[in-house]
Amino acid sequence: MVENVIWPAYLDASLSRKEGRRVPRTVAVPEPTVDEIASAAGQVGYDVAIEREKTYPREYESRGRVLIQDADDDGKSDLLQAIAAYVSALRE
């Protein structure tokens, strides 16, 4: 079983790549939450678990993380871009 970890910083438009953003700024969203990420991953069709007490190693405040089960189909980069697109659509 493959488990992918998605930190909100991966999708945060206000961060640089050096600070942890892993998607292009064109698909990134400002200040994504773990609830939005989990909802978007659920829309894509994955089983998710939220860990709210976790802190991304490059940040000081705890924003949590989302664990996605069995998402090894196309790679993590494609998964992150799909989730970012769904989070953006959820906000509209």
PDB file of N, CA, C and O in Angstrom:
ATOM      1  N   MET A   1       0.835  -1.179   0.000  1.00  0.00           N
ATOM      2  CA  MET A   1       0.000   0.000   0.000  1.00  0.00           C
ATOM      3  C   MET A   1       0.883   1.247   0.000  1.00  0.00           C
ATOM      4  O   MET A   1       1.757   1.401   0.853  1.00  0.00           O
ATOM      5  N   VAL A   2       0.648   2.121  -0.952  1.00  0.00           N
ATOM      6  CA  VAL A   2       1.414   3.357  -1.066  1.00  0.00           C
ATOM      7  C   VAL A   2       0.629   4.482  -0.411  1.00  0.00           C
ATOM      8  O   VAL A   2      -0.576   4.621  -0.623  1.00  0.00           O
ATOM      9  N   GLU A   3       1.322   5.275   0.380  1.00  0.00           N
ATOM     10  CA  GLU A   3       0.684   6.390   1.071  1.00  0.00           C
ATOM     11  C   GLU A   3       1.425   7.673   0.707  1.00  0.00           C
ATOM     12  O   GLU A   3       2.623   7.797   0.963  1.00  0.00           O
ATOM     13  N   ASN A   4       0.716   8.618   0.113  1.00  0.00           N
ATOM     14  CA  ASN A   4       1.293   9.911  -0.236  1.00  0.00           C
ATOM     15  C   ASN A   4       0.912  10.943   0.809  1.00  0.00           C
ATOM     16  O   ASN A   4      -0.222  10.971   1.286  1.00  0.00           O
ATOM     17  N   VAL A   5       1.871  11.792   1.161  1.00  0.00           N
ATOM     18  CA  VAL A   5       1.634  12.869   2.110  1.00  0.00           C
ATOM     19  C   VAL A   5       1.510  14.168   1.327  1.00  0.00           C
ATOM     20  O   VAL A   5       2.377  14.500   0.519  1.00  0.00           O
ATOM     21  N   ILE A   6       0.428  14.900   1.570  1.00  0.00           N
ATOM     22  CA  ILE A   6       0.220  16.192   0.922  1.00  0.00           C
ATOM     23  C   ILE A   6       0.186  17.258   2.013  1.00  0.00           C
ATOM     24  O   ILE A   6      -0.716  17.274   2.851  1.00  0.00           O
ATOM     25  N   TRP A   7       1.165  18.138   1.994  1.00  0.00           N
ATOM     26  CA  TRP A   7       1.218  19.265   2.919  1.00  0.00           C
ATOM     27  C   TRP A   7       0.566  20.463   2.242  1.00  0.00           C
ATOM     28  O   TRP A   7       0.719  20.627   1.032  1.00  0.00           O
ATOM     29  N   PRO A   8      -0.157  21.308   2.979  1.00  0.00           N
ATOM     30  CA  PRO A   8      -0.742  22.507   2.375  1.00  0.00           C
ATOM     31  C   PRO A   8       0.294  23.398   1.684  1.00  0.00           C
ATOM     32  O   PRO A   8      -0.032  24.076   0.709  1.00  0.00           O
ATOM     33  N   ALA A   9       1.517  23.405   2.169  1.00  0.00           N
ATOM     34  CA  ALA A   9       2.569  24.225   1.559  1.00  0.00           C
ATOM     35  C   ALA A   9       2.825  23.828   0.104  1.00  0.00           C
ATOM     36  O   ALA A   9       3.236  24.668  -0.696  1.00  0.00           O
ATOM     37  N   TYR A  10       2.591  22.571  -0.248  1.00  0.00           N
ATOM     38  CA  TYR A  10       2.802  22.111  -1.623  1.00  0.00           C
ATOM     39  C   TYR A  10       1.936  22.873  -2.619  1.00  0.00           C
ATOM     40  O   TYR A  10       2.319  23.030  -3.779  1.00  0.00           O
ATOM     41  N   LEU A  11       0.765  23.349  -2.174  1.00  0.00           N
ATOM     42  CA  LEU A  11      -0.206  23.986  -3.062  1.00  0.00           C
ATOM     43  C   LEU A  11      -0.355  25.480  -2.818  1.00  0.00           C
ATOM     44  O   LEU A  11      -1.175  26.128  -3.468  1.00  0.00           O
ATOM     45  N   ASP A  12       0.419  26.040  -1.896  1.00  0.00           N
ATOM     46  CA  ASP A  12       0.253  27.433  -1.466  1.00  0.00           C
ATOM     47  C   ASP A  12       0.890  28.412  -2.440  1.00  0.00           C
ATOM     48  O   ASP A  12       2.104  28.398  -2.646  1.00  0.00           O
ATOM     49  N   ALA A  13       0.060  29.264  -3.038  1.00  0.00           N
ATOM     50  CA  ALA A  13       0.529  30.225  -4.042  1.00  0.00           C
ATOM     51  C   ALA A  13       1.427  31.305  -3.447  1.00  0.00           C
ATOM     52  O   ALA A  13       2.218  31.912  -4.169  1.00  0.00           O
ATOM     53  N   SER A  14       1.318  31.554  -2.145  1.00  0.00           N
ATOM     54  CA  SER A  14       2.127  32.601  -1.528  1.00  0.00           C
ATOM     55  C   SER A  14       3.558  32.148  -1.227  1.00  0.00           C
ATOM     56  O   SER A  14       4.392  32.963  -0.835  1.00  0.00           O
ATOM     57  N   LEU A  15       3.843  30.876  -1.403  1.00  0.00           N
ATOM     58  CA  LEU A  15       5.188  30.356  -1.140  1.00  0.00           C
ATOM     59  C   LEU A  15       5.963  30.178  -2.437  1.00  0.00           C
ATOM     60  O   LEU A  15       5.385  29.974  -3.505  1.00  0.00           O
ATOM     61  N   SER A  16       7.277  30.260  -2.320  1.00  0.00           N
ATOM     62  CA  SER A  16       8.135  29.987  -3.473  1.00  0.00           C
ATOM     63  C   SER A  16       8.434  28.489  -3.526  1.00  0.00           C
ATOM     64  O   SER A  16       8.108  27.745  -2.600  1.00  0.00           O
ATOM     65  N   ARG A  17       9.052  28.065  -4.609  1.00  0.00           N
ATOM     66  CA  ARG A  17       9.448  26.652  -4.700  1.00  0.00           C
ATOM     67  C   ARG A  17      10.437  26.312  -3.588  1.00  0.00           C
ATOM     68  O   ARG A  17      10.399  25.215  -3.031  1.00  0.00           O
ATOM     69  N   LYS A  18      11.308  27.240  -3.274  1.00  0.00           N
ATOM     70  CA  LYS A  18      12.300  27.022  -2.225  1.00  0.00           C
ATOM     71  C   LYS A  18      11.643  26.863  -0.851  1.00  0.00           C
ATOM     72  O   LYS A  18      12.160  26.157   0.016  1.00  0.00           O
ATOM     73  N   GLU A  19      10.508  27.522  -0.665  1.00  0.00           N
ATOM     74  CA  GLU A  19       9.797  27.447   0.609  1.00  0.00           C
ATOM     75  C   GLU A  19       8.873  26.233   0.699  1.00  0.00           C
ATOM     76  O   GLU A  19       8.300  25.971   1.756  1.00  0.00           O
ATOM     77  N   GLY A  20       8.722  25.484  -0.408  1.00  0.00           N
ATOM     78  CA  GLY A  20       7.974  24.246  -0.328  1.00  0.00           C
ATOM     79  C   GLY A  20       6.875  24.037  -1.349  1.00  0.00           C
ATOM     80  O   GLY A  20       6.314  22.944  -1.425  1.00  0.00           O
ATOM     81  N   ARG A  21       6.544  25.068  -2.151  1.00  0.00           N
ATOM     82  CA  ARG A  21       5.489  24.879  -3.156  1.00  0.00           C
ATOM     83  C   ARG A  21       5.970  23.897  -4.212  1.00  0.00           C
ATOM     84  O   ARG A  21       7.110  23.986  -4.668  1.00  0.00           O
ATOM     85  N   ARG A  22       5.102  22.948  -4.610  1.00  0.00           N
ATOM     86  CA  ARG A  22       5.515  21.924  -5.566  1.00  0.00           C
ATOM     87  C   ARG A  22       4.697  21.915  -6.848  1.00  0.00           C
ATOM     88  O   ARG A  22       4.913  21.071  -7.717  1.00  0.00           O
ATOM     89  N   VAL A  23       3.760  22.848  -6.971  1.00  0.00           N
ATOM     90  CA  VAL A  23       2.972  22.963  -8.199  1.00  0.00           C
ATOM     91  C   VAL A  23       3.257  24.328  -8.822  1.00  0.00           C
ATOM     92  O   VAL A  23       3.693  25.243  -8.123  1.00  0.00           O
ATOM     93  N   PRO A  24       3.018  24.478 -10.125  1.00  0.00           N
ATOM     94  CA  PRO A  24       3.205  25.797 -10.736  1.00  0.00           C
ATOM     95  C   PRO A  24       2.303  26.837 -10.078  1.00  0.00           C
ATOM     96  O   PRO A  24       1.203  26.517  -9.627  1.00  0.00           O
ATOM     97  N   ARG A  25       2.764  28.059 -10.027  1.00  0.00           N
ATOM     98  CA  ARG A  25       1.992  29.127  -9.387  1.00  0.00           C
ATOM     99  C   ARG A  25       0.635  29.333 -10.076  1.00  0.00           C
ATOM    100  O   ARG A  25      -0.308  29.817  -9.450  1.00  0.00           O
ATOM    101  N   THR A  26       0.534  28.970 -11.356  1.00  0.00           N
ATOM    102  CA  THR A  26      -0.724  29.146 -12.095  1.00  0.00           C
ATOM    103  C   THR A  26      -1.836  28.244 -11.565  1.00  0.00           C
ATOM    104  O   THR A  26      -3.010  28.591 -11.695  1.00  0.00           O
ATOM    105  N   VAL A  27      -1.505  27.102 -10.973  1.00  0.00           N
ATOM    106  CA  VAL A  27      -2.530  26.210 -10.422  1.00  0.00           C
ATOM    107  C   VAL A  27      -2.561  26.233  -8.894  1.00  0.00           C
ATOM    108  O   VAL A  27      -3.462  25.657  -8.285  1.00  0.00           O
ATOM    109  N   ALA A  28      -1.584  26.895  -8.271  1.00  0.00           N
ATOM    110  CA  ALA A  28      -1.541  26.985  -6.810  1.00  0.00           C
ATOM    111  C   ALA A  28      -2.656  27.900  -6.306  1.00  0.00           C
ATOM    112  O   ALA A  28      -3.154  28.754  -7.040  1.00  0.00           O
ATOM    113  N   VAL A  29      -3.035  27.710  -5.052  1.00  0.00           N
ATOM    114  CA  VAL A  29      -4.089  28.515  -4.433  1.00  0.00           C
ATOM    115  C   VAL A  29      -3.543  29.175  -3.163  1.00  0.00           C
ATOM    116  O   VAL A  29      -2.664  28.615  -2.508  1.00  0.00           O
ATOM    117  N   PRO A  30      -4.051  30.353  -2.813  1.00  0.00           N
ATOM    118  CA  PRO A  30      -3.574  31.000  -1.590  1.00  0.00           C
ATOM    119  C   PRO A  30      -4.098  30.300  -0.336  1.00  0.00           C
ATOM    120  O   PRO A  30      -5.297  30.058  -0.204  1.00  0.00           O
ATOM    121  N   GLU A  31      -3.209  29.988   0.557  1.00  0.00           N
ATOM    122  CA  GLU A  31      -3.507  29.398   1.862  1.00  0.00           C
ATOM    123  C   GLU A  31      -4.511  28.244   1.826  1.00  0.00           C
ATOM    124  O   GLU A  31      -5.602  28.364   2.383  1.00  0.00           O
ATOM    125  N   PRO A  32      -4.163  27.140   1.186  1.00  0.00           N
ATOM    126  CA  PRO A  32      -5.067  25.985   1.184  1.00  0.00           C
ATOM    127  C   PRO A  32      -5.129  25.347   2.568  1.00  0.00           C
ATOM    128  O   PRO A  32      -4.158  25.389   3.323  1.00  0.00           O
ATOM    129  N   THR A  33      -6.267  24.761   2.890  1.00  0.00           N
ATOM    130  CA  THR A  33      -6.435  24.087   4.178  1.00  0.00           C
ATOM    131  C   THR A  33      -6.449  22.578   3.958  1.00  0.00           C
ATOM    132  O   THR A  33      -6.660  22.109   2.840  1.00  0.00           O
ATOM    133  N   VAL A  34      -6.226  21.834   5.016  1.00  0.00           N
ATOM    134  CA  VAL A  34      -6.261  20.376   4.903  1.00  0.00           C
ATOM    135  C   VAL A  34      -7.661  19.889   4.568  1.00  0.00           C
ATOM    136  O   VAL A  34      -7.821  18.863   3.908  1.00  0.00           O
ATOM    137  N   ASP A  35      -8.680  20.620   5.019  1.00  0.00           N
ATOM    138  CA  ASP A  35     -10.059  20.234   4.690  1.00  0.00           C
ATOM    139  C   ASP A  35     -10.327  20.368   3.195  1.00  0.00           C
ATOM    140  O   ASP A  35     -10.965  19.501   2.597  1.00  0.00           O
ATOM    141  N   GLU A  36      -9.843  21.448   2.592  1.00  0.00           N
ATOM    142  CA  GLU A  36     -10.006  21.641   1.150  1.00  0.00           C
ATOM    143  C   GLU A  36      -9.249  20.574   0.369  1.00  0.00           C
ATOM    144  O   GLU A  36      -9.753  20.031  -0.615  1.00  0.00           O
ATOM    145  N   ILE A  37      -8.039  20.282   0.818  1.00  0.00           N
ATOM    146  CA  ILE A  37      -7.220  19.276   0.132  1.00  0.00           C
ATOM    147  C   ILE A  37      -7.870  17.902   0.235  1.00  0.00           C
ATOM    148  O   ILE A  37      -7.926  17.166  -0.750  1.00  0.00           O
ATOM    149  N   ALA A  38      -8.361  17.554   1.418  1.00  0.00           N
ATOM    150  CA  ALA A  38      -9.011  16.261   1.611  1.00  0.00           C
ATOM    151  C   ALA A  38     -10.285  16.158   0.776  1.00  0.00           C
ATOM    152  O   ALA A  38     -10.560  15.112   0.188  1.00  0.00           O
ATOM    153  N   SER A  39     -11.049  17.225   0.724  1.00  0.00           N
ATOM    154  CA  SER A  39     -12.269  17.237  -0.088  1.00  0.00           C
ATOM    155  C   SER A  39     -11.937  17.068  -1.562  1.00  0.00           C
ATOM    156  O   SER A  39     -12.597  16.303  -2.265  1.00  0.00           O
ATOM    157  N   ALA A  40     -10.919  17.777  -2.034  1.00  0.00           N
ATOM    158  CA  ALA A  40     -10.504  17.676  -3.434  1.00  0.00           C
ATOM    159  C   ALA A  40      -9.995  16.277  -3.763  1.00  0.00           C
ATOM    160  O   ALA A  40     -10.311  15.735  -4.822  1.00  0.00           O
ATOM    161  N   ALA A  41      -9.210  15.691  -2.861  1.00  0.00           N
ATOM    162  CA  ALA A  41      -8.697  14.333  -3.094  1.00  0.00           C
ATOM    163  C   ALA A  41      -9.838  13.327  -3.104  1.00  0.00           C
ATOM    164  O   ALA A  41      -9.803  12.352  -3.855  1.00  0.00           O
ATOM    165  N   GLY A  42     -10.841  13.558  -2.280  1.00  0.00           N
ATOM    166  CA  GLY A  42     -12.028  12.701  -2.292  1.00  0.00           C
ATOM    167  C   GLY A  42     -12.778  12.811  -3.606  1.00  0.00           C
ATOM    168  O   GLY A  42     -13.299  11.817  -4.111  1.00  0.00           O
ATOM    169  N   GLN A  43     -12.837  14.018  -4.165  1.00  0.00           N
ATOM    170  CA  GLN A  43     -13.482  14.229  -5.460  1.00  0.00           C
ATOM    171  C   GLN A  43     -12.731  13.503  -6.574  1.00  0.00           C
ATOM    172  O   GLN A  43     -13.339  13.003  -7.520  1.00  0.00           O
ATOM    173  N   VAL A  44     -11.413  13.450  -6.453  1.00  0.00           N
ATOM    174  CA  VAL A  44     -10.596  12.738  -7.445  1.00  0.00           C
ATOM    175  C   VAL A  44     -10.793  11.229  -7.300  1.00  0.00           C
ATOM    176  O   VAL A  44     -10.599  10.484  -8.260  1.00  0.00           O
ATOM    177  N   GLY A  45     -11.176  10.778  -6.106  1.00  0.00           N
ATOM    178  CA  GLY A  45     -11.477   9.366  -5.904  1.00  0.00           C
ATOM    179  C   GLY A  45     -10.532   8.613  -4.995  1.00  0.00           C
ATOM    180  O   GLY A  45     -10.452   7.387  -5.072  1.00  0.00           O
ATOM    181  N   TYR A  46      -9.818   9.313  -4.142  1.00  0.00           N
ATOM    182  CA  TYR A  46      -8.875   8.664  -3.242  1.00  0.00           C
ATOM    183  C   TYR A  46      -9.409   8.608  -1.824  1.00  0.00           C
ATOM    184  O   TYR A  46     -10.235   9.429  -1.424  1.00  0.00           O
ATOM    185  N   ASP A  47      -8.925   7.623  -1.062  1.00  0.00           N
ATOM    186  CA  ASP A  47      -9.208   7.549   0.366  1.00  0.00           C
ATOM    187  C   ASP A  47      -8.211   8.453   1.081  1.00  0.00           C
ATOM    188  O   ASP A  47      -7.009   8.386   0.823  1.00  0.00           O
ATOM    189  N   VAL A  48      -8.712   9.295   1.977  1.00  0.00           N
ATOM    190  CA  VAL A  48      -7.849  10.269   2.638  1.00  0.00           C
ATOM    191  C   VAL A  48      -7.969  10.182   4.152  1.00  0.00           C
ATOM    192  O   VAL A  48      -8.969   9.709   4.690  1.00  0.00           O
ATOM    193  N   ALA A  49      -6.930  10.648   4.818  1.00  0.00           N
ATOM    194  CA  ALA A  49      -6.924  10.806   6.274  1.00  0.00           C
ATOM    195  C   ALA A  49      -6.261  12.142   6.568  1.00  0.00           C
ATOM    196  O   ALA A  49      -5.251  12.485   5.955  1.00  0.00           O
ATOM    197  N   ILE A  50      -6.824  12.895   7.500  1.00  0.00           N
ATOM    198  CA  ILE A  50      -6.274  14.199   7.877  1.00  0.00           C
ATOM    199  C   ILE A  50      -5.555  14.065   9.212  1.00  0.00           C
ATOM    200  O   ILE A  50      -6.086  13.480  10.156  1.00  0.00           O
ATOM    201  N   GLU A  51      -4.358  14.604   9.284  1.00  0.00           N
ATOM    202  CA  GLU A  51      -3.599  14.691  10.535  1.00  0.00           C
ATOM    203  C   GLU A  51      -3.395  16.174  10.819  1.00  0.00           C
ATOM    204  O   GLU A  51      -2.495  16.796  10.255  1.00  0.00           O
ATOM    205  N   ARG A  52      -4.207  16.732  11.672  1.00  0.00           N
ATOM    206  CA  ARG A  52      -4.214  18.179  11.917  1.00  0.00           C
ATOM    207  C   ARG A  52      -3.054  18.668  12.782  1.00  0.00           C
ATOM    208  O   ARG A  52      -2.684  19.838  12.691  1.00  0.00           O
ATOM    209  N   GLU A  53      -2.478  17.820  13.607  1.00  0.00           N
ATOM    210  CA  GLU A  53      -1.436  18.260  14.540  1.00  0.00           C
ATOM    211  C   GLU A  53      -0.038  18.280  13.939  1.00  0.00           C
ATOM    212  O   GLU A  53       0.908  18.679  14.619  1.00  0.00           O
ATOM    213  N   LYS A  54       0.122  17.869  12.705  1.00  0.00           N
ATOM    214  CA  LYS A  54       1.440  17.790  12.084  1.00  0.00           C
ATOM    215  C   LYS A  54       1.870  19.155  11.542  1.00  0.00           C
ATOM    216  O   LYS A  54       1.042  19.964  11.124  1.00  0.00           O
ATOM    217  N   THR A  55       3.191  19.391  11.561  1.00  0.00           N
ATOM    218  CA  THR A  55       3.760  20.640  11.077  1.00  0.00           C
ATOM    219  C   THR A  55       4.765  20.355   9.973  1.00  0.00           C
ATOM    220  O   THR A  55       5.661  19.527  10.136  1.00  0.00           O
ATOM    221  N   TYR A  56       4.610  21.046   8.848  1.00  0.00           N
ATOM    222  CA  TYR A  56       5.548  20.915   7.736  1.00  0.00           C
ATOM    223  C   TYR A  56       6.925  21.359   8.216  1.00  0.00           C
ATOM    224  O   TYR A  56       7.029  22.394   8.875  1.00  0.00           O
ATOM    225  N   PRO A  57       7.982  20.614   7.911  1.00  0.00           N
ATOM    226  CA  PRO A  57       9.300  20.915   8.450  1.00  0.00           C
ATOM    227  C   PRO A  57       9.836  22.318   8.137  1.00  0.00           C
ATOM    228  O   PRO A  57      10.668  22.829   8.887  1.00  0.00           O
ATOM    229  N   ARG A  58       9.385  22.946   7.061  1.00  0.00           N
ATOM    230  CA  ARG A  58       9.875  24.281   6.716  1.00  0.00           C
ATOM    231  C   ARG A  58       9.019  25.399   7.300  1.00  0.00           C
ATOM    232  O   ARG A  58       9.283  26.572   7.035  1.00  0.00           O
ATOM    233  N   GLU A  59       8.002  25.062   8.087  1.00  0.00           N
ATOM    234  CA  GLU A  59       7.119  26.062   8.673  1.00  0.00           C
ATOM    235  C   GLU A  59       7.115  25.931  10.193  1.00  0.00           C
ATOM    236  O   GLU A  59       7.556  24.918  10.737  1.00  0.00           O
ATOM    237  N   TYR A  60       6.617  26.958  10.869  1.00  0.00           N
ATOM    238  CA  TYR A  60       6.576  26.943  12.326  1.00  0.00           C
ATOM    239  C   TYR A  60       5.195  26.682  12.886  1.00  0.00           C
ATOM    240  O   TYR A  60       5.065  26.128  13.978  1.00  0.00           O
ATOM    241  N   GLU A  61       4.151  27.073  12.152  1.00  0.00           N
ATOM    242  CA  GLU A  61       2.804  26.836  12.661  1.00  0.00           C
ATOM    243  C   GLU A  61       2.226  25.562  12.057  1.00  0.00           C
ATOM    244  O   GLU A  61       2.512  25.212  10.912  1.00  0.00           O
ATOM    245  N   SER A  62       1.431  24.897  12.829  1.00  0.00           N
ATOM    246  CA  SER A  62       0.855  23.616  12.416  1.00  0.00           C
ATOM    247  C   SER A  62      -0.361  23.846  11.522  1.00  0.00           C
ATOM    248  O   SER A  62      -1.357  24.424  11.956  1.00  0.00           O
ATOM    249  N   ARG A  63      -0.276  23.385  10.257  1.00  0.00           N
ATOM    250  CA  ARG A  63      -1.421  23.460   9.349  1.00  0.00           C
ATOM    251  C   ARG A  63      -1.950  22.069   9.044  1.00  0.00           C
ATOM    252  O   ARG A  63      -2.969  21.927   8.367  1.00  0.00           O
ATOM    253  N   GLY A  64      -1.268  21.039   9.536  1.00  0.00           N
ATOM    254  CA  GLY A  64      -1.694  19.660   9.311  1.00  0.00           C
ATOM    255  C   GLY A  64      -1.184  19.113   7.994  1.00  0.00           C
ATOM    256  O   GLY A  64      -0.429  19.768   7.276  1.00  0.00           O
ATOM    257  N   ARG A  65      -1.616  17.889   7.690  1.00  0.00           N
ATOM    258  CA  ARG A  65      -1.263  17.243   6.435  1.00  0.00           C
ATOM    259  C   ARG A  65      -2.363  16.255   6.073  1.00  0.00           C
ATOM    260  O   ARG A  65      -3.169  15.864   6.917  1.00  0.00           O
ATOM    261  N   VAL A  66      -2.382  15.860   4.812  1.00  0.00           N
ATOM    262  CA  VAL A  66      -3.372  14.908   4.318  1.00  0.00           C
ATOM    263  C   VAL A  66      -2.632  13.673   3.824  1.00  0.00           C
ATOM    264  O   VAL A  66      -1.673  13.785   3.061  1.00  0.00           O
ATOM    265  N   LEU A  67      -3.072  12.503   4.252  1.00  0.00           N
ATOM    266  CA  LEU A  67      -2.510  11.241   3.785  1.00  0.00           C
ATOM    267  C   LEU A  67      -3.468  10.660   2.760  1.00  0.00           C
ATOM    268  O   LEU A  67      -4.668  10.546   3.010  1.00  0.00           O
ATOM    269  N   ILE A  68      -2.925  10.291   1.597  1.00  0.00           N
ATOM    270  CA  ILE A  68      -3.733   9.737   0.521  1.00  0.00           C
ATOM    271  C   ILE A  68      -3.277   8.307   0.271  1.00  0.00           C
ATOM    272  O   ILE A  68      -2.098   8.048   0.031  1.00  0.00           O
ATOM    273  N   GLN A  69      -4.229   7.387   0.332  1.00  0.00           N
ATOM    274  CA  GLN A  69      -3.923   5.964   0.177  1.00  0.00           C
ATOM    275  C   GLN A  69      -3.928   5.542  -1.294  1.00  0.00           C
ATOM    276  O   GLN A  69      -4.768   5.994  -2.071  1.00  0.00           O
ATOM    277  N   ASP A  70      -2.992   4.679  -1.667  1.00  0.00           N
ATOM    278  CA  ASP A  70      -2.950   4.032  -2.982  1.00  0.00           C
ATOM    279  C   ASP A  70      -3.045   4.998  -4.150  1.00  0.00           C
ATOM    280  O   ASP A  70      -3.868   4.805  -5.044  1.00  0.00           O
ATOM    281  N   ALA A  71      -2.218   6.030  -4.157  1.00  0.00           N
ATOM    282  CA  ALA A  71      -2.251   7.032  -5.229  1.00  0.00           C
ATOM    283  C   ALA A  71      -0.953   7.003  -6.034  1.00  0.00           C
ATOM    284  O   ALA A  71      -0.351   8.050  -6.271  1.00  0.00           O
ATOM    285  N   ASP A  72      -0.522   5.828  -6.451  1.00  0.00           N
ATOM    286  CA  ASP A  72       0.758   5.724  -7.168  1.00  0.00           C
ATOM    287  C   ASP A  72       0.580   5.610  -8.681  1.00  0.00           C
ATOM    288  O   ASP A  72       1.508   5.196  -9.375  1.00  0.00           O
ATOM    289  N   ASP A  73      -0.588   5.968  -9.203  1.00  0.00           N
ATOM    290  CA  ASP A  73      -0.889   5.780 -10.624  1.00  0.00           C
ATOM    291  C   ASP A  73       0.025   6.593 -11.539  1.00  0.00           C
ATOM    292  O   ASP A  73       0.783   6.013 -12.316  1.00  0.00           O
ATOM    293  N   ASP A  74      -0.030   7.911 -11.466  1.00  0.00           N
ATOM    294  CA  ASP A  74       0.671   8.772 -12.410  1.00  0.00           C
ATOM    295  C   ASP A  74       1.821   9.552 -11.791  1.00  0.00           C
ATOM    296  O   ASP A  74       2.471  10.335 -12.483  1.00  0.00           O
ATOM    297  N   GLY A  75       2.079   9.364 -10.548  1.00  0.00           N
ATOM    298  CA  GLY A  75       3.138  10.104  -9.884  1.00  0.00           C
ATOM    299  C   GLY A  75       2.577  11.222  -9.022  1.00  0.00           C
ATOM    300  O   GLY A  75       1.438  11.656  -9.197  1.00  0.00           O
ATOM    301  N   LYS A  76       3.387  11.670  -8.104  1.00  0.00           N
ATOM    302  CA  LYS A  76       2.939  12.658  -7.133  1.00  0.00           C
ATOM    303  C   LYS A  76       2.704  14.026  -7.762  1.00  0.00           C
ATOM    304  O   LYS A  76       1.791  14.743  -7.351  1.00  0.00           O
ATOM    305  N   SER A  77       3.505  14.396  -8.742  1.00  0.00           N
ATOM    306  CA  SER A  77       3.344  15.699  -9.385  1.00  0.00           C
ATOM    307  C   SER A  77       1.977  15.823 -10.047  1.00  0.00           C
ATOM    308  O   SER A  77       1.313  16.850  -9.899  1.00  0.00           O
ATOM    309  N   ASP A  78       1.550  14.806 -10.768  1.00  0.00           N
ATOM    310  CA  ASP A  78       0.234  14.827 -11.414  1.00  0.00           C
ATOM    311  C   ASP A  78      -0.874  14.843 -10.369  1.00  0.00           C
ATOM    312  O   ASP A  78      -1.880  15.533 -10.535  1.00  0.00           O
ATOM    313  N   LEU A  79      -0.694  14.093  -9.305  1.00  0.00           N
ATOM    314  CA  LEU A  79      -1.669  14.064  -8.221  1.00  0.00           C
ATOM    315  C   LEU A  79      -1.818  15.450  -7.601  1.00  0.00           C
ATOM    316  O   LEU A  79      -2.937  15.914  -7.382  1.00  0.00           O
ATOM    317  N   LEU A  80      -0.700  16.114  -7.319  1.00  0.00           N
ATOM    318  CA  LEU A  80      -0.734  17.442  -6.720  1.00  0.00           C
ATOM    319  C   LEU A  80      -1.425  18.450  -7.631  1.00  0.00           C
ATOM    320  O   LEU A  80      -2.199  19.280  -7.157  1.00  0.00           O
ATOM    321  N   GLN A  81      -1.154  18.387  -8.933  1.00  0.00           N
ATOM    322  CA  GLN A  81      -1.781  19.325  -9.865  1.00  0.00           C
ATOM    323  C   GLN A  81      -3.281  19.085  -9.958  1.00  0.00           C
ATOM    324  O   GLN A  81      -4.051  20.042 -10.049  1.00  0.00           O
ATOM    325  N   ALA A  82      -3.708  17.831  -9.937  1.00  0.00           N
ATOM    326  CA  ALA A  82      -5.135  17.522  -9.974  1.00  0.00           C
ATOM    327  C   ALA A  82      -5.828  18.032  -8.715  1.00  0.00           C
ATOM    328  O   ALA A  82      -6.915  18.604  -8.795  1.00  0.00           O
ATOM    329  N   ILE A  83      -5.217  17.832  -7.572  1.00  0.00           N
ATOM    330  CA  ILE A  83      -5.795  18.299  -6.317  1.00  0.00           C
ATOM    331  C   ILE A  83      -5.849  19.818  -6.279  1.00  0.00           C
ATOM    332  O   ILE A  83      -6.845  20.388  -5.833  1.00  0.00           O
ATOM    333  N   ALA A  84      -4.795  20.483  -6.740  1.00  0.00           N
ATOM    334  CA  ALA A  84      -4.776  21.952  -6.773  1.00  0.00           C
ATOM    335  C   ALA A  84      -5.894  22.480  -7.667  1.00  0.00           C
ATOM    336  O   ALA A  84      -6.533  23.476  -7.329  1.00  0.00           O
ATOM    337  N   ALA A  85      -6.136  21.829  -8.797  1.00  0.00           N
ATOM    338  CA  ALA A  85      -7.208  22.250  -9.698  1.00  0.00           C
ATOM    339  C   ALA A  85      -8.574  22.093  -9.038  1.00  0.00           C
ATOM    340  O   ALA A  85      -9.442  22.951  -9.201  1.00  0.00           O
ATOM    341  N   TYR A  86      -8.774  20.999  -8.292  1.00  0.00           N
ATOM    342  CA  TYR A  86     -10.041  20.791  -7.602  1.00  0.00           C
ATOM    343  C   TYR A  86     -10.231  21.775  -6.457  1.00  0.00           C
ATOM    344  O   TYR A  86     -11.346  22.248  -6.234  1.00  0.00           O
ATOM    345  N   VAL A  87      -9.160  22.095  -5.721  1.00  0.00           N
ATOM    346  CA  VAL A  87      -9.266  23.074  -4.641  1.00  0.00           C
ATOM    347  C   VAL A  87      -9.646  24.436  -5.224  1.00  0.00           C
ATOM    348  O   VAL A  87     -10.483  25.143  -4.663  1.00  0.00           O
ATOM    349  N   SER A  88      -9.041  24.795  -6.329  1.00  0.00           N
ATOM    350  CA  SER A  88      -9.366  26.045  -7.002  1.00  0.00           C
ATOM    351  C   SER A  88     -10.830  26.059  -7.433  1.00  0.00           C
ATOM    352  O   SER A  88     -11.511  27.074  -7.289  1.00  0.00           O
ATOM    353  N   ALA A  89     -11.315  24.937  -7.961  1.00  0.00           N
ATOM    354  CA  ALA A  89     -12.709  24.840  -8.394  1.00  0.00           C
ATOM    355  C   ALA A  89     -13.666  24.891  -7.195  1.00  0.00           C
ATOM    356  O   ALA A  89     -14.759  25.447  -7.304  1.00  0.00           O
ATOM    357  N   LEU A  90     -13.269  24.322  -6.065  1.00  0.00           N
ATOM    358  CA  LEU A  90     -14.109  24.354  -4.875  1.00  0.00           C
ATOM    359  C   LEU A  90     -14.305  25.781  -4.354  1.00  0.00           C
ATOM    360  O   LEU A  90     -15.349  26.113  -3.792  1.00  0.00           O
ATOM    361  N   ARG A  91     -13.293  26.604  -4.550  1.00  0.00           N
ATOM    362  CA  ARG A  91     -13.359  27.987  -4.051  1.00  0.00           C
ATOM    363  C   ARG A  91     -14.198  28.897  -4.938  1.00  0.00           C
ATOM    364  O   ARG A  91     -14.587  29.982  -4.505  1.00  0.00           O
ATOM    365  N   GLU A  92     -14.482  28.489  -6.146  1.00  0.00           N
ATOM    366  CA  GLU A  92     -15.263  29.342  -7.058  1.00  0.00           C
ATOM    367  C   GLU A  92     -16.733  29.252  -6.795  1.00  0.00           C
ATOM    368  O   GLU A  92     -17.523  29.906  -7.475  1.00  0.00           O
TER     369      GLU A  92
END
